[in-house]
Amino acid sequence: MEQETRNDLPTVQLLGRDGNAFAILGACHLAARRAGWTQERINEFTAKATDGDYDHLLGTVMEHFDVE
């Protein structure tokens, strides 16, 4: 997966997601598509994000997105 700089990160709004991992992933997928990510890149992100617990998911999201 290519390395992003902080300025290149798509913005994803997590406020109001109430700790729902599926809602967080859905918001990330939408933000990634809007940012022009390829399906392969989205799949790589998803595999990494879901390869652990909820804290791992949040950490991965914060690596790949500008979280609001």
N, C-alpha and C positions, 0 to 999 in steps of 0.2 A: 504494500500500500504506500502510495507516495506521501511524503511528509508535508504537512500543511504548516504555514506560518499563522500566527494569531490573526493577521489581517485577512487571510484567505478562508477562514472558517465560516461555514454557514451559521446563521443564527437560529436557535431553536428555543421556543418558549416552554419552560417546564412548570412555571407557576400555575397551580390549579390542577396538576396531574395527579395529586393525592397519592403518590407512591405507587401508581399503577405502572408496572414495567411494560405492559403491552401498549399503553397510551404513550409512554415515553418513546418506545421504539417507533411507533406510528408517526409521532411528531418529528422524529429524527429522519425517518424515511422521506417524509414530505419535504422537509427542509433540504435534504440531500438532492432530491429530484429537482427541486426549484433551483438549486445551485449548479445543476448540470452534471452531477455525479453519474458515472456509468452504473449499470446494474451490477457489474462485477465489483466495483468499489463499494456499493451499498451492501452487497452480499458479504464482502470481506469485513466491513464494519460490523454487520449483524453477527457474524460468526464470532468475532472478537468480543463484542458486547455481551453476548449470551453465554460465554464460556466461563461462567462463574456465578457468584451470588449478586444480589441487588446492589451492593456497594461497588462491586466490580463493574456492573452495568453503568452506574452513575459516573465512575471514574473514566470509563471508556468514552462516554458521551462528552465529558468535559475535555477530553483530549482532542476530540474531532469536531466539536461544535462550540460556538460562542453561546453560552447558556444564559438565558434571561430568567 
